[in-house]
Amino acid sequence: MSKTDYVKAVEGGLPPTQVIETKIYKRRWLVLAIFVMYSASNAMQWIQYSIIANIVMRYYNIQSFHVDMTSMIYMITYIPFIFPASYLLDKFGLRYAAILGATGTAIGSWIKVISVAPDKFWVGFVGHTIVALSQIFVLSVPARLAAVWFGPDQVSSACSIGVFGNQLGIAIGFLFPPMLVPDSDDLTIVGNGLEVMFYIVAILTTVILVLILLFFKAAPPLPPSPAQAVQRENESNESFFQSIKRLLTNTGYLLLLLSYGINVGIFYAISTLLNQIILEHFPGHGLDAGRIGLGIVCAGMLGSVVCGIVLDKTHKFKETTLGVYLFSFIGMIIFTFTLDVGKIYVVYITAAILGFFMTGYLPVGFEFAAELTYPEPEGTSTGLLNAVTQVCGIAFTSLSGYLLSIWGDFISNIVLCGVLAVGACLTAIIPNDLRRQNAKY
C-alpha cells in the first residue's frame, strides 16, 4: 500500500493496524544482540591508545599529539564519509552496512597486531584509521535498527540498547588496556602487553564478523508498526538527497544538531584527555584513569537504558532531552570543582554522575531526532547528528588540549561548562514536534 492510500484509508475511519499488516518477530533480539557486540568491538578501540597515553608515548617515542590523534581520527574520518555511508545504509539496508563495517574493523585490528615495535607506530595508526573508517557503519545504526525491527512500545528501549553496545565498547577500552599493558620502563614487557591486547581484539572482531555473515538480517518480512510501513514506502519512492534537503530545512532538527553535537563532543574531549587530567592531579594513577573512564561509561550505559525506558513509557521526548541535558551541565560543574579535593574516590563518584547523564543522553538525542524528522530514514538523521558531533569533538578536544597545556584543566573544564550551558538553551527552544508518535494513531 502506498503512503497516499494509507492516509486515505485512515481518514476513512480504519485504524492503522487494519490498514497495514504488521508483525513483531522474536528474531529482533538476536539481531540486536549481534549489533551490540559488533558496535562494542569497534568502539573499544577508540580510546585504546589514549587511556594509556603515557605508556604509548614512551614505547613508540612519540608526542602526546600523536596519541590524541588516535582518538581524533575517529572523528576526522567520520565527517567526509558519513554521507556515502548513510546513502549505502538507506539504499542496501542494515546487513550490507554491518558486513562492511565488521570487515573493516577486523582488517584494521589485524594490521595493529604487526605494529608491535618501537618504530612501527605508523603501522598501528594505519590499522586504527581503517577501524575508525568502519565506525561510519556503526554509529548511525541503532535508531534505524530499532525502527526496522521493533514495535512502537519498544523502539526507544531498543535504540538505547543499541547505543549501549557503543558504550560497552568504550568501557572495555577504558578498562583493559591499563590492565594488559604494564607501565614498565622495559620496552620488551610493554611490547608483549601490546601484542596480547592487539591479538585479543583481532580474534574477537573476526568472530563477530562471522556471526554477522551467518545471522544478521537487514529487515523482517513484515514491518513492526504502521509508521514503519509508511516509512518503507516513503524511502522506496524518494531519493537520499531529497531527504537531506528536507532535514537541512527542519528548524527543530537543526537546533538539535547543534545541541547534540555540543554535548557528545564534550564527552569525547573529556574521554580523550582523561588520562592527562587524572595524572595531573594524581601522579602515578594511570590505572585509576582507566577505571574512572570505565565508571563514566558504565554509568552512562545505565543512563541510556533508564532513559530509553522512560521514553517508551512517557513519550516525553523533548522534556526528557532537556532534563538530561541540564543534569549533564550540572554534572560537568560538579566534576570540575571536585578534581582539586585530593581524594581519588571523589573523582570516581563525580565522574560517574557526569557519565550517567552525558552518555545517557546519546539514545535520547537519536530518538528525539527520529521524532522531529519522521518519515525521513533514521540512518540519515542520526548520521548527520554524528557528523556534527565529530566536528564538535575535534574542536573541543583540540581546544581543551590547548587550554590544558597552558592554564590547566580547571580553565579548560570551565570553558566546556559554558558551552554546555549554551547547548541547554538551544535544547529548550526546540519545538515539541513528535511526528512519529502522531503517525502511530
KOLMI-395614 format. One line per field, with one value per residue (C-alpha): residue number from 1; residue in one letter; x, y, z. Coordinates in nm, 2 decimals. Layout:
resi: (NUM:...)
resn: (A:...)
x: (X:...)
y: (Y:...)
z: (Z:...)
// end
This chain:
resi: (1:2:3:4:5:6:7:8:9:10:11:12:13:14:15:16:17:18:19:20:21:22:23:24:25:26:27:28:29:30:31:32:33:34:35:36:37:38:39:40:41:42:43:44:45:46:47:48:49:50:51:52:53:54:55:56:57:58:59:60:61:62:63:64:65:66:67:68:69:70:71:72:73:74:75:76:77:78:79:80:81:82:83:84:85:86:87:88:89:90:91:92:93:94:95:96:97:98:99:100:101:102:103:104:105:106:107:108:109:110:111:112:113:114:115:116:117:118:119:120:121:122:123:124:125:126:127:128:129:130:131:132:133:134:135:136:137:138:139:140:141:142:143:144:145:146:147:148:149:150:151:152:153:154:155:156:157:158:159:160:161:162:163:164:165:166:167:168:169:170:171:172:173:174:175:176:177:178:179:180:181:182:183:184:185:186:187:188:189:190:191:192:193:194:195:196:197:198:199:200:201:202:203:204:205:206:207:208:209:210:211:212:213:214:215:216:217:218:219:220:221:222:223:224:225:226:227:228:229:230:231:232:233:234:235:236:237:238:239:240:241:242:243:244:245:246:247:248:249:250:251:252:253:254:255:256:257:258:259:260:261:262:263:264:265:266:267:268:269:270:271:272:273:274:275:276:277:278:279:280:281:282:283:284:285:286:287:288:289:290:291:292:293:294:295:296:297:298:299:300:301:302:303:304:305:306:307:308:309:310:311:312:313:314:315:316:317:318:319:320:321:322:323:324:325:326:327:328:329:330:331:332:333:334:335:336:337:338:339:340:341:342:343:344:345:346:347:348:349:350:351:352:353:354:355:356:357:358:359:360:361:362:363:364:365:366:367:368:369:370:371:372:373:374:375:376:377:378:379:380:381:382:383:384:385:386:387:388:389:390:391:392:393:394:395:396:397:398:399:400:401:402:403:404:405:406:407:408:409:410:411:412:413:414:415:416:417:418:419:420:421:422:423:424:425:426:427:428:429:430:431:432:433:434:435:436:437:438:439:440:441)
resn: (M:S:K:T:D:Y:V:K:A:V:E:G:G:L:P:P:T:Q:V:I:E:T:K:I:Y:K:R:R:W:L:V:L:A:I:F:V:M:Y:S:A:S:N:A:M:Q:W:I:Q:Y:S:I:I:A:N:I:V:M:R:Y:Y:N:I:Q:S:F:H:V:D:M:T:S:M:I:Y:M:I:T:Y:I:P:F:I:F:P:A:S:Y:L:L:D:K:F:G:L:R:Y:A:A:I:L:G:A:T:G:T:A:I:G:S:W:I:K:V:I:S:V:A:P:D:K:F:W:V:G:F:V:G:H:T:I:V:A:L:S:Q:I:F:V:L:S:V:P:A:R:L:A:A:V:W:F:G:P:D:Q:V:S:S:A:C:S:I:G:V:F:G:N:Q:L:G:I:A:I:G:F:L:F:P:P:M:L:V:P:D:S:D:D:L:T:I:V:G:N:G:L:E:V:M:F:Y:I:V:A:I:L:T:T:V:I:L:V:L:I:L:L:F:F:K:A:A:P:P:L:P:P:S:P:A:Q:A:V:Q:R:E:N:E:S:N:E:S:F:F:Q:S:I:K:R:L:L:T:N:T:G:Y:L:L:L:L:L:S:Y:G:I:N:V:G:I:F:Y:A:I:S:T:L:L:N:Q:I:I:L:E:H:F:P:G:H:G:L:D:A:G:R:I:G:L:G:I:V:C:A:G:M:L:G:S:V:V:C:G:I:V:L:D:K:T:H:K:F:K:E:T:T:L:G:V:Y:L:F:S:F:I:G:M:I:I:F:T:F:T:L:D:V:G:K:I:Y:V:V:Y:I:T:A:A:I:L:G:F:F:M:T:G:Y:L:P:V:G:F:E:F:A:A:E:L:T:Y:P:E:P:E:G:T:S:T:G:L:L:N:A:V:T:Q:V:C:G:I:A:F:T:S:L:S:G:Y:L:L:S:I:W:G:D:F:I:S:N:I:V:L:C:G:V:L:A:V:G:A:C:L:T:A:I:I:P:N:D:L:R:R:Q:N:A:K:Y)
x: (0.00:0.13:0.16:-0.13:-0.36:-0.26:-0.36:-0.69:-0.78:-0.70:-0.90:-1.18:-1.21:-0.99:-0.73:-0.37:-0.35:-0.63:-0.49:-0.14:-0.03:0.24:0.43:0.69:0.95:1.14:1.45:1.48:1.66:1.92:1.98:2.01:2.25:2.48:2.48:2.57:2.88:2.97:2.94:3.14:3.42:3.47:3.42:3.66:3.94:3.86:4.03:4.27:4.58:4.47:4.39:4.75:4.89:5.20:5.29:5.23:5.44:5.73:5.72:5.69:5.89:5.61:5.45:5.11:4.96:5.02:4.83:4.55:4.52:4.44:4.12:4.05:4.10:3.76:3.61:3.81:3.73:3.36:3.29:3.36:3.24:2.91:2.71:2.82:2.77:2.42:2.34:2.46:2.27:1.94:2.00:2.11:2.00:2.14:2.30:2.52:2.63:2.71:2.92:3.12:3.18:3.27:3.51:3.69:3.71:3.86:4.11:4.22:4.26:4.48:4.70:4.76:4.89:5.20:5.26:5.43:5.78:5.90:5.94:5.60:5.35:5.26:5.15:4.93:4.79:4.70:4.51:4.35:4.24:4.07:3.89:3.79:3.65:3.45:3.27:3.06:2.87:2.81:2.70:2.40:2.25:2.08:1.79:1.75:1.77:1.52:1.27:1.30:1.27:1.09:0.73:0.63:0.63:0.99:1.16:1.32:1.44:1.59:1.77:1.91:2.03:2.19:2.37:2.46:2.69:2.90:2.92:3.01:3.30:3.42:3.41:3.62:3.86:3.90:3.93:4.16:4.45:4.58:4.54:4.70:4.98:5.22:5.35:5.71:6.04:6.13:6.01:6.00:5.75:5.54:5.56:5.44:5.14:5.05:5.08:4.84:4.59:4.60:4.57:4.27:4.09:4.17:4.04:3.72:3.64:3.69:3.44:3.19:3.23:3.14:2.83:2.71:2.76:2.56:2.28:2.24:1.94:1.85:1.48:1.19:0.94:0.66:0.71:0.67:0.44:0.22:0.46:0.75:0.53:0.47:0.84:0.93:0.71:0.84:1.21:1.14:0.99:1.22:1.59:1.86:1.94:1.58:1.58:1.90:1.75:1.44:1.65:1.85:1.54:1.39:1.44:1.38:1.63:1.89:1.87:1.90:2.20:2.40:2.29:2.36:2.70:2.80:2.70:2.86:3.16:3.24:3.21:3.47:3.70:3.68:3.73:4.03:4.21:4.11:4.45:4.63:4.37:4.39:4.77:4.80:4.61:4.71:5.05:5.11:4.74:4.72:4.53:4.27:4.23:4.11:3.88:3.73:3.67:3.51:3.29:3.18:3.08:2.91:2.71:2.62:2.51:2.27:2.16:2.09:1.87:1.68:1.62:1.51:1.25:1.14:1.08:0.89:0.67:0.61:0.68:0.80:1.09:1.16:1.12:1.35:1.61:1.61:1.62:1.91:2.10:2.06:2.18:2.48:2.56:2.53:2.74:3.02:3.02:3.05:3.33:3.52:3.51:3.60:3.92:4.12:3.97:4.26:4.05:4.05:3.73:3.55:3.65:3.52:3.18:3.16:3.27:3.01:2.74:2.86:2.87:2.52:2.37:2.62:2.64:2.29:2.19:2.30:1.99:1.76:1.91:1.87:1.51:1.42:1.57:1.37:1.05:1.14:1.23:0.98:0.93:1.29:1.52:1.67:2.01:2.02:1.91:2.14:2.42:2.41:2.38:2.70:2.88:2.82:2.93:3.26:3.32:3.24:3.46:3.76:3.71:3.65:3.94:4.18:4.06:4.07:4.41:4.54:4.39:4.50:4.87:4.86:4.63:4.54:4.22:4.02:4.00:3.96:3.66:3.50:3.50:3.33:3.07:2.99:2.95:2.72:2.50:2.46:2.36:2.09:1.95:1.93:1.75:1.49:1.38:1.34:0.97:0.80:0.70:0.65:0.58:0.65:0.42:0.14:0.18:0.11:-0.25)
y: (0.00:0.34:0.63:0.81:0.50:0.46:0.81:0.79:0.46:0.60:0.92:0.69:0.55:0.24:0.22:0.17:-0.18:-0.28:-0.10:-0.25:-0.60:-0.58:-0.83:-0.83:-1.11:-1.28:-1.27:-0.90:-0.97:-1.19:-0.91:-0.65:-0.87:-0.92:-0.55:-0.47:-0.70:-0.55:-0.20:-0.27:-0.43:-0.11:0.14:-0.04:0.06:0.43:0.51:0.21:0.43:0.74:0.58:0.45:0.77:0.79:0.42:0.46:0.78:0.61:0.29:0.45:0.76:1.00:1.31:1.34:1.50:1.17:0.97:1.23:1.18:0.81:0.93:1.23:1.01:0.85:1.20:1.32:1.02:1.02:1.37:1.33:0.97:0.98:1.09:0.80:0.56:0.69:0.65:0.29:0.22:0.36:0.20:-0.15:-0.19:-0.29:-0.62:-0.47:-0.19:-0.42:-0.65:-0.36:-0.22:-0.55:-0.64:-0.31:-0.34:-0.69:-0.59:-0.29:-0.49:-0.75:-0.47:-0.34:-0.68:-0.62:-0.28:-0.40:-0.25:0.09:0.21:0.09:0.34:0.44:0.08:0.08:0.42:0.28:-0.01:0.22:0.45:0.16:0.08:0.44:0.44:0.14:0.34:0.51:0.18:0.16:0.50:0.56:0.21:0.20:0.42:0.26:-0.10:-0.02:0.13:-0.15:-0.44:-0.32:-0.21:0.14:0.05:-0.09:0.13:0.37:0.09:-0.10:0.22:0.27:-0.10:-0.04:0.27:0.05:-0.15:0.15:0.25:-0.11:-0.10:0.23:0.09:-0.21:0.03:0.22:-0.09:-0.35:-0.15:-0.04:-0.40:-0.57:-0.32:-0.28:0.07:-0.05:0.10:-0.22:-0.18:-0.56:-0.60:-0.32:-0.47:-0.80:-0.64:-0.45:-0.77:-0.96:-0.67:-0.65:-1.02:-1.04:-0.76:-0.91:-1.25:-1.10:-0.88:-1.18:-1.39:-1.11:-1.08:-1.45:-1.40:-1.11:-1.31:-1.61:-1.45:-1.07:-0.98:-0.65:-0.63:-0.86:-0.97:-0.75:-0.41:-0.40:-0.09:0.11:0.40:0.19:0.06:0.41:0.49:0.19:0.32:0.67:0.55:0.35:0.64:0.93:1.00:1.02:1.38:1.49:1.36:1.55:1.87:1.83:1.76:2.08:2.29:2.15:2.41:2.19:1.93:2.19:2.31:1.95:1.90:2.18:2.10:1.73:1.79:2.01:1.75:1.45:1.65:1.75:1.39:1.29:1.56:1.46:1.09:1.16:1.38:1.18:1.02:1.35:1.52:1.24:1.22:1.60:1.57:1.22:1.13:0.76:0.68:0.58:0.26:0.48:0.69:0.38:0.28:0.63:0.62:0.28:0.43:0.72:0.48:0.22:0.48:0.61:0.26:0.26:0.61:0.50:0.21:0.42:0.70:0.45:0.30:0.65:0.75:0.43:0.48:0.85:0.96:1.29:1.33:1.70:1.71:1.41:1.55:1.89:1.73:1.50:1.79:2.01:1.73:1.69:2.05:2.02:1.70:1.88:2.16:1.91:1.72:2.04:2.17:1.83:1.74:1.95:1.79:1.55:1.23:1.00:0.83:1.16:1.18:0.83:0.94:1.27:1.12:0.85:1.12:1.30:0.98:0.88:1.19:1.28:0.94:0.85:1.14:0.96:0.75:1.03:1.25:0.98:0.92:1.29:1.33:1.04:1.21:1.55:1.42:1.13:0.99:1.05:0.75:0.72:0.63:0.97:1.18:1.01:1.02:1.39:1.41:1.21:1.41:1.74:1.55:1.46:1.82:1.94:1.65:1.76:2.13:2.07:1.81:2.05:2.34:2.15:2.01:2.35:2.51:2.21:2.26:2.64:2.70:2.36:2.15:2.39:2.67:2.40:2.25:2.58:2.67:2.34:2.41:2.74:2.57:2.31:2.59:2.72:2.38:2.35:2.69:2.56:2.24:2.45:2.62:2.31:2.27:1.97:1.83:1.45:1.34:0.97:0.95:1.12:0.86:0.57:0.67)
z: (0.00:-0.09:0.16:-0.01:0.01:0.37:0.46:0.28:0.45:0.79:0.71:0.61:0.96:0.96:1.23:1.11:1.23:1.00:0.70:0.70:0.82:1.08:1.29:1.55:1.52:1.80:1.58:1.66:1.98:1.81:1.55:1.83:2.04:1.74:1.67:2.03:2.01:1.67:1.79:2.10:1.90:1.71:2.00:2.23:2.00:2.00:2.33:2.32:2.29:2.47:2.80:2.83:2.66:2.89:2.81:2.43:2.42:2.59:2.39:2.05:2.14:2.02:2.15:2.32:2.00:1.81:2.08:2.08:1.71:1.76:1.92:1.69:1.38:1.47:1.44:1.14:0.92:1.01:0.87:0.50:0.48:0.67:0.36:0.14:0.43:0.50:0.13:0.14:0.46:0.31:-0.03:0.07:0.43:0.76:0.67:0.39:0.62:0.91:0.68:0.55:0.90:1.06:0.78:0.81:1.19:1.17:0.90:1.09:1.41:1.24:1.10:1.45:1.55:1.33:1.48:1.79:1.76:1.88:1.52:1.39:1.54:1.18:1.11:1.41:1.31:0.96:1.12:1.37:1.08:0.90:1.22:1.25:0.90:0.98:1.25:0.98:0.95:1.33:1.48:1.26:1.30:1.65:1.57:1.23:1.36:1.64:1.40:1.14:1.39:1.70:1.77:1.88:2.25:2.24:1.98:2.23:2.46:2.16:2.04:2.39:2.39:2.05:2.19:2.49:2.26:2.17:2.54:2.64:2.39:2.52:2.88:2.77:2.60:2.93:3.14:2.97:2.81:3.15:3.27:2.97:2.90:3.20:3.29:3.27:3.17:3.00:2.64:2.59:2.86:2.72:2.37:2.50:2.66:2.35:2.14:2.37:2.36:1.98:1.93:2.16:1.98:1.63:1.72:1.88:1.58:1.34:1.54:1.53:1.15:1.12:1.34:1.12:0.80:0.94:1.14:1.09:0.87:0.71:0.80:0.89:0.61:0.76:0.93:1.31:1.30:1.07:1.10:0.98:0.69:0.57:0.61:0.39:0.12:0.15:0.13:-0.18:-0.37:-0.27:-0.31:-0.05:-0.15:-0.12:0.23:0.32:0.18:0.40:0.70:0.65:0.63:0.95:1.22:1.52:1.38:1.31:1.67:1.79:1.56:1.73:2.09:2.05:1.89:2.19:2.45:2.29:2.16:2.51:2.62:2.35:2.47:2.84:2.74:2.52:2.78:3.09:3.13:3.13:3.36:3.62:3.61:3.66:3.99:4.09:3.96:3.91:3.90:3.53:3.62:3.81:3.49:3.31:3.59:3.62:3.24:3.29:3.56:3.33:3.06:3.28:3.45:3.10:3.00:3.29:3.20:2.84:2.94:3.20:2.95:2.68:2.93:3.03:2.66:2.59:2.90:2.88:2.51:2.66:2.42:2.45:2.82:2.87:2.63:2.82:3.16:3.08:2.92:3.23:3.45:3.22:3.27:3.65:3.64:3.45:3.71:3.99:3.82:3.75:4.11:4.28:4.10:4.34:4.65:4.66:4.71:4.41:4.53:4.50:4.13:4.08:4.21:4.03:3.70:3.73:3.79:3.48:3.27:3.37:3.21:2.94:2.78:2.88:2.65:2.34:2.27:2.38:2.11:1.85:1.93:1.95:1.61:1.47:1.61:1.47:1.12:1.06:0.79:0.69:0.73:1.08:0.94:0.76:1.06:1.30:1.05:1.03:1.41:1.44:1.17:1.37:1.68:1.53:1.43:1.78:1.92:1.72:1.81:2.19:2.21:2.04:2.25:2.58:2.50:2.43:2.74:2.95:2.84:2.90:3.20:3.34:3.35:3.56:3.30:3.03:3.21:3.29:2.92:2.85:3.12:2.94:2.61:2.77:2.91:2.55:2.44:2.71:2.60:2.24:2.35:2.54:2.22:2.01:1.90:2.05:1.71:1.76:1.41:1.45:1.76:1.57:1.28:1.52:1.57)
// end
